[in-house]
Amino acid sequence: MRFLLRLPLDIATSFFFAASIGIAAGVVAISFSHRLGDGLKFGLPSFLIAAGGFGYFIYRTFRPARERTFASSVDVTEAIPAEAA
């Protein structure tokens, strides 16, 4: 139940953080170039990169755990005899 309550909050928080990063990058670009178009050129990619990074972090945090199969738990080095190595 906690998962269903925490995930939307984390998504909204990461969206607002990414938006603030994009706005800050746009303001810096506008202040250096004195053109509004440059603010959009730097603000939008900054927002997309930040949103992608935060989205990947949320995906890695909340993804379902994989089931462990028998084949993944077997150590391959034990199957090789010592004389063959």
Helices and strands as residue ranges (DSSP letters): H 2-33, H 36-62, H 70-73, G 76-79
